[in-house]
Amino acid sequence: MSAEWDPYRGDCPSRMLLDRIGDRWTVLVVGVLSDGPHRFSELGRRVVGISQKMLTQTLRSLERDGLITRTVYAEVPPRVEYRLTEAGHTLQEPLRALQTWATEHMDAVVDSRRAYDRVGGRLDR
C-alpha cells in the first residue's frame, strides 16, 4: 500500500474506498441500513431491482470493508441481521448530500441527456 495519499494515483488506498462507496447498490444498501438493522429479505424488498446474488456480494463487500456487521442469532429458524458500523454511519452525511444534489440537479441532467441523445451523441457548445 502506498504511503502517499493521492487519489489520482492508481495505487492509492482511497481508490478501493471510492470503488466501494461509488457503487449504486452500496449507496442504496447503506441508505436502507441507516434506518436500523435489517434482515437479508428485508433489504432485498427495500432495494428494488437488486438480485439476491448482487445483494449477497454487496453485503459481503461492505462487511469486509468494515462498514456493516453481520449478526447471526442462535434461533430456529436462524436469524441474521445486518447493521451499519460506526464507520458505516459516517457515510450517511455524504450520502444525504449526494441525495440533495441529485434532487436539485436531476431535471437539468435529464434535460441534458435528452439534448445529447437528440443530436446523436454530440453537443457542440
C-alpha positions in Angstrom: 0.0 0.0 0.0 1.3 3.4 -0.9 2.3 5.7 1.9 1.3 8.7 -0.2 -2.3 9.7 -0.2 -3.2 10.8 -3.7 -6.5 9.6 -5.1 -5.3 10.3 -8.7 -2.6 7.6 -8.4 -3.7 4.0 -9.2 -2.1 2.5 -6.1 -3.7 4.9 -3.6 -5.8 3.2 -1.0 -8.6 5.7 -1.5 -9.3 4.1 -4.8 -10.6 1.0 -3.1 -13.0 3.1 -1.0 -14.2 5.1 -4.0 -14.9 1.8 -5.8 -17.0 0.6 -2.8 -18.9 3.8 -2.0 -19.4 4.8 -5.6 -21.3 1.6 -6.4 -25.1 2.0 -6.9 -26.0 -1.0 -4.7 -23.7 0.1 -1.9 -25.3 3.5 -1.7 -28.8 2.0 -1.7 -28.0 -0.7 0.9 -26.3 1.8 3.2 -29.3 4.1 2.8 -31.7 1.3 3.9 -29.4 0.3 6.8 -29.3 3.9 8.0 -32.9 3.2 9.3 -31.5 0.4 11.5 -30.7 -3.3 11.4 -32.4 -5.3 8.6 -32.5 -8.9 7.6 -31.4 -10.1 4.2 -35.0 -10.5 2.9 -36.0 -7.0 4.2 -33.0 -5.5 2.3 -34.0 -7.3 -0.8 -37.5 -5.9 -0.7 -36.4 -2.3 0.1 -33.7 -2.2 -2.6 -35.9 -2.7 -5.6 -34.1 -4.3 -8.6 -31.2 -5.9 -6.7 -30.7 -9.6 -7.3 -30.1 -12.0 -4.4 -26.6 -12.6 -5.8 -25.8 -8.9 -6.0 -27.2 -8.2 -2.6 -25.0 -11.0 -1.1 -21.9 -9.6 -2.9 -22.7 -6.1 -1.7 -23.2 -7.2 1.9 -20.0 -9.2 1.9 -18.0 -6.3 0.5 -19.5 -3.9 3.0 -18.7 -6.3 5.8 -15.2 -6.9 4.5 -14.6 -3.1 4.4 -15.9 -2.7 8.0 -18.9 -0.7 7.0 -21.5 -3.2 8.2 -21.7 -6.0 10.7 -23.5 -9.3 10.2 -25.0 -10.8 13.4 -26.3 -14.4 13.5 -28.7 -15.2 16.2 -28.9 -18.7 17.6 -32.6 -19.2 16.9 -34.8 -21.6 15.0 -35.2 -20.7 12.2 -31.8 -18.9 12.1 -32.0 -15.1 12.0 -29.2 -12.9 10.5 -29.2 -9.1 10.8 -27.0 -6.5 9.1 -26.3 -3.1 10.6 -24.0 -0.2 10.0 -20.8 0.1 11.9 -19.6 3.4 13.3 -17.7 3.9 10.0 -20.8 3.0 8.0 -22.8 5.5 9.9 -20.4 8.2 8.9 -21.3 7.6 5.3 -24.8 8.9 6.0 -24.0 12.6 5.8 -22.1 12.5 2.5 -24.9 10.3 1.0 -27.5 12.7 2.2 -25.5 15.5 0.5 -25.5 13.4 -2.7 -29.2 12.9 -2.5 -29.8 16.6 -2.0 -27.5 17.4 -5.0 -29.4 14.8 -7.2 -32.8 16.2 -6.2 -31.7 19.7 -7.0 -30.0 18.9 -10.3 -31.8 15.8 -11.7 -34.1 17.8 -14.0 -31.1 19.5 -15.6 -29.2 16.2 -16.0 -32.3 14.6 -17.7 -32.7 17.6 -20.0 -29.0 17.5 -20.9 -29.2 13.8 -21.7 -32.2 14.2 -23.9 -30.5 17.1 -25.8 -27.3 15.0 -26.2 -29.2 11.9 -27.4 -31.4 14.0 -29.8 -28.3 15.2 -31.8 -26.7 11.7 -31.9 -24.4 12.0 -29.0 -22.5 15.2 -29.7 -23.1 18.6 -28.4 -21.1 21.5 -29.8 -21.1 24.4 -27.4 
